Amino acid sequence: MSVETTDLLDVDDLTATELETVLDRAAAIKAGEDDTDLPRRTLAMVFEKPSTRTRTSFETAMTRLGGHAIFLGPNDIHLGRGEPIKDTARALSGYADAIMARLFDHSEAEELAAYADVPVINGLTDDAHPCQTLADLLTVREAFGGFDDVTVAWIGDGNNVAQSFVLGAALAGLDCTVTTPPAYGVDRDVLDRAAELGRAPTLVDDPDRAAADADVVYTDVWVSMGEEEVREEKLAAFDGYQVNADRLADSDAKVMHCLPAHRGEEISDAVIESDRALIWQQAENRLHAQTGLLVELLA
C-alpha cells in the first residue's frame, strides 16, 4: 500500500507524496489504465447532511471496484443520539472495511476515527471537505498539465471547502489566492498549517485583483447547510463578491465551483454555462478521485 495514512479527516492527513499517489491512481483509473478492484469490500456511508455528489460518487466507486456501499442516513442509525459515537464506530468496524461520514461537527468525525478499527474518510464536515479537494486538484492538473505556475483564486466564503483547498494547494505546490469579507476568512489554524506545508495562500482584499491574476477562479455558496438563519446577514456581507462576466472580463481564467450552486448569488448563471467552466469535469472527478483514494486505502 503506497498510502500509509489510515484515515482522511482533512487533506493534510496525506503527505505531499501520498497526495500525488492518490491523484496518479485516480488519473489512471479514469483513463482505464488501472483495473484494481476491491471485491467483497464494504463501505459504510454515514450521512447527517444530505448529498447528491458525495453519495452517488462513493456508491458508484464501490460498485465499479466490485465492492458494496451501504447508505446510513440520519433516520437509519443512532449516531450520537441514543448511542455514543464511539460505540457506532466500533460496531461499524465489525461489518465494514471502511467508513465514510458526512457530518456537521468535525469533532464527531475525529471521534469516529479514534474508535474505528477501519479507515474513516471525511465526506464533509463544517470544517473540512478533503474529498472535494482531491477532485479539485485532479481537475486543475488535467486542465493545466500540472501545478507549476498555476494560480487559483478563491473568491467568497472561507468555508470548509476553501479551508481544505488551501491545504491541498499547499501540499500540491499550487499557488492560491484567497479573498473573503473580513469576518468570513479562512481559519488562522488552517493558514498556519498551510504555511507549515511550505505554501501559505496569498490573502487579498479585492476580488477583482484576485480574479485578474488567476488562472482559475473558484467559488462556493455563501450560505451553507445549517446557516439559513443568517442568510440575509451573509448575503449583505458578500455583496460585491459574485463571480460573473464583469469580474472575468479582463481575465482568461477558468472557473470552478464544488456545487450545488446558488445561481445568481455567488456565481452568475452565464458563467456556469460558459466555456470557462470546469465545473462538470470537477464534479465527475469526485468519482475518480474517491475511487483512487479507496484503492490506496483498501487495496
Buried (B, 14 or more C-beta within 10 A) or exposed (E): EEBEBBBBBBBBBBBBEBBBBBBBBBBBBBEEEBEBEBEEBBBBBBBBBEBEBBBEBBBBBBEBBEBBBBBBEEEEBEBBEEEBBEEBBEBBBEEBBBBBBBBBBBEBBBBBBEBBEBBBBBBBBBBBBBBBBBBBBBBBBBBBEEBEEBBBBBBBBBBBBBBBBBBBBBBBBBBBBBBBBEEBBBBEEBBEBBEEBEBBBBBBEEBBEBBBBBBBBBBBBBBBBEBEEEEEEBBEBBEEBBBBEEBBEEBEBBBBBBBEBEBEBBBBEEBBEBEBBBBEBBBBBBBBBBBBBBBBBBB
